Amino acid sequence: MVSTWVDKVDRWWFGVAMHGELLVATAIGSSAEDAASSLERCIPRGLERQRAGEATSGMSQVLAMLGRLEAGSEEPPRFQLCPDCVPQPLASVLAVAARIPRGYVASYGAIAIAAGTEARVVGHVMATNPLYPIVACHRVVGSDRGLVGYSGRQTGAALRAKLERLRAEAHGFEEPRTLSGGLDITPVERVLEKAFKEGVETGAQLSLW
């Protein structure tokens, strides 16, 4: 049985779904109702769920972490997914994508290599991201450093929103890096440069792989 809880941390509403003390899904919303609705969509189909009578210590810890991440904390997110509720390759993709630090991006292909799956699988996971803000899906871009899309949309508005999220995280890093586990990451500035040259107002489809 998956237990859910929705609560407010600072000015954000978050939803958390857990199986015991293991994480299943997280979500954010502008209200308690929005967060609960988003969380419901993030829980894998077929799982029984119930609203917890009160937040467990595990839920409270996750909620506090979500608040810090959304506020801009650069701490590496620490979580353990429930293997019975979050199957492969979804679990591996989420675990790898969660490691992308602020100021950097990774391509769908790079995440796929590190997670042992395909770029198309990574694209689907990012479009439906069931673990925001632990997984910052705006930090995932095309192999050519193009924006590709955001929140499952490829409109000009979606691309501009993604660009603004990335611009806010630019740290002035200059060189690509390879994280332990083989994940290649690139400074945000490389994406900003490409977006400036090409323009994002057209909402054009960019290369995913």
C-alpha positions in Angstrom: 0.0 0.0 0.0 1.3 3.4 -1.0 0.7 6.2 1.5 0.4 9.8 0.4 0.8 13.1 2.1 0.5 16.7 1.0 1.9 19.6 2.9 3.2 23.2 2.5 6.9 24.0 2.9 7.6 27.7 2.9 5.5 29.0 -0.1 5.3 25.7 -2.0 2.9 22.8 -1.7 4.4 19.3 -2.1 3.0 15.8 -2.4 4.9 12.7 -1.3 4.0 9.1 -1.9 5.9 6.4 0.0 5.8 2.7 0.5 6.9 2.3 4.1 10.0 4.5 4.3 10.8 4.1 0.6 10.0 6.8 -1.9 7.5 6.3 -4.8 6.8 9.7 -6.2 6.8 13.5 -5.4 5.0 16.5 -6.9 4.6 20.2 -6.5 1.5 22.4 -6.9 0.3 25.9 -6.4 -2.2 24.6 -3.8 -2.8 21.5 -1.7 -5.4 20.3 -4.4 -2.9 20.9 -7.2 -0.1 19.1 -5.4 -2.4 16.1 -4.6 -3.7 15.9 -8.2 -0.1 16.1 -9.6 1.0 13.4 -7.1 -1.8 11.1 -8.1 -0.6 11.3 -11.8 2.9 10.5 -10.7 2.1 7.2 -8.8 2.6 4.2 -11.1 -0.7 2.7 -12.3 -2.0 -0.4 -10.5 -0.7 0.6 -7.0 -3.2 0.8 -4.2 -2.9 4.1 -2.3 -4.2 5.7 0.8 -4.0 9.2 2.4 -1.8 8.9 5.5 -3.4 9.9 8.8 -0.3 12.0 9.6 3.1 12.5 8.1 5.7 9.9 9.0 9.2 10.9 9.9 10.3 9.7 6.4 7.6 11.9 4.7 8.7 14.9 6.8 12.3 14.4 5.8 11.4 14.2 2.2 9.2 17.3 2.3 11.9 19.3 4.0 14.4 18.2 1.2 11.9 19.2 -1.5 11.5 22.6 0.0 15.3 23.1 0.1 15.7 21.9 -3.5 13.0 24.2 -4.8 14.5 27.1 -2.9 17.8 26.6 -4.8 19.8 24.3 -2.5 22.8 22.7 -4.1 22.7 19.7 -1.8 22.8 16.3 -3.6 19.3 14.9 -3.2 19.3 11.7 -1.0 16.5 9.3 -1.5 15.8 5.6 -1.9 13.1 4.5 -4.4 10.9 1.5 -3.6 12.0 -1.2 -6.0 8.5 -2.9 -5.9 6.7 0.3 -6.9 9.2 2.0 -9.2 10.3 -0.5 -11.9 13.3 -0.5 -14.1 14.4 1.3 -16.2 12.4 4.1 -14.6 14.2 3.8 -11.3 17.7 4.0 -12.9 16.8 6.9 -15.1 15.5 8.9 -12.1 18.5 8.0 -10.0 20.9 9.2 -12.7 19.0 12.3 -13.6 18.8 13.4 -10.0 22.6 13.6 -9.9 22.8 16.5 -12.3 24.0 19.5 -10.2 22.9 23.1 -10.5 24.9 24.9 -13.2 25.1 21.8 -15.5 22.9 19.9 -17.9 23.1 16.3 -19.3 21.7 15.0 -22.6 19.0 12.4 -22.9 21.6 10.1 -24.5 24.2 10.6 -21.7 21.6 9.7 -19.1 20.6 6.7 -21.1 24.1 5.4 -21.2 24.6 5.9 -17.5 21.2 4.3 -16.7 21.6 1.4 -19.2 18.6 2.2 -21.3 17.7 4.2 -24.5 17.4 8.0 -25.0 13.7 7.6 -26.0 13.0 6.0 -22.6 14.7 8.9 -20.9 12.7 11.4 -22.9 9.4 9.8 -21.8 10.5 9.8 -18.2 11.5 13.4 -18.3 8.2 14.4 -20.0 6.2 12.8 -17.2 8.8 13.3 -14.3 7.3 11.6 -11.3 10.0 12.9 -8.9 10.1 16.7 -9.2 12.0 18.6 -7.7 14.4 15.8 -6.8 14.8 15.3 -10.5 15.2 18.7 -12.2 14.0 17.7 -15.7 14.9 21.2 -17.0 18.5 20.2 -16.8 18.1 17.5 -19.4 18.7 18.6 -23.0 19.4 17.3 -26.5 22.7 15.9 -27.7 23.2 19.1 -29.6 22.6 21.1 -26.4 19.2 22.2 -27.7 16.3 22.7 -25.3 14.1 20.1 -27.0 11.0 20.6 -24.8 9.8 21.1 -21.2 7.0 19.4 -19.2 6.1 17.3 -22.2 5.6 20.3 -24.5 7.7 21.7 -27.3 6.0 25.1 -27.7 7.8 28.4 -27.7 6.4 29.2 -24.2 7.7 25.8 -22.9 11.2 26.4 -24.3 11.3 29.9 -22.9 10.3 28.6 -19.5 13.0 25.9 -19.6 15.5 28.5 -20.7 14.7 30.8 -17.8 15.1 28.0 -15.3 18.5 27.2 -16.7 19.6 30.8 -16.9 18.8 31.2 -13.2 21.1 28.3 -12.4 24.1 29.5 -14.5 27.2 29.4 -12.3 29.8 30.5 -14.8 31.3 27.0 -15.2 33.4 26.5 -18.2 34.4 22.9 -18.7 32.3 19.7 -19.1 32.7 17.0 -16.5 32.1 13.3 -16.1 30.5 12.3 -12.8 31.2 9.0 -11.1 29.1 6.3 -12.8 29.9 7.8 -16.2 27.4 10.6 -16.5 28.7 13.4 -18.8 27.5 16.8 -17.8 27.9 20.2 -19.6 27.9 23.8 -18.2 24.5 25.5 -18.6 26.3 28.3 -20.4 26.7 26.1 -23.5 22.9 25.6 -23.7 22.3 29.3 -23.2 24.7 30.2 -26.0 23.0 27.9 -28.4 19.5 29.1 -27.5 20.7 32.7 -28.0 22.0 31.9 -31.5 19.0 29.9 -32.6 16.2 31.7 -30.7 13.6 29.9 -28.7 10.6 32.0 -29.6 9.8 29.9 -32.6 9.2 26.7 -30.6 11.1 24.7 -33.2 11.6 21.0 -32.7 15.3 20.4 -31.8 17.3 17.2 -32.0 16.6 14.8 -29.1 19.4 12.4 -29.9 
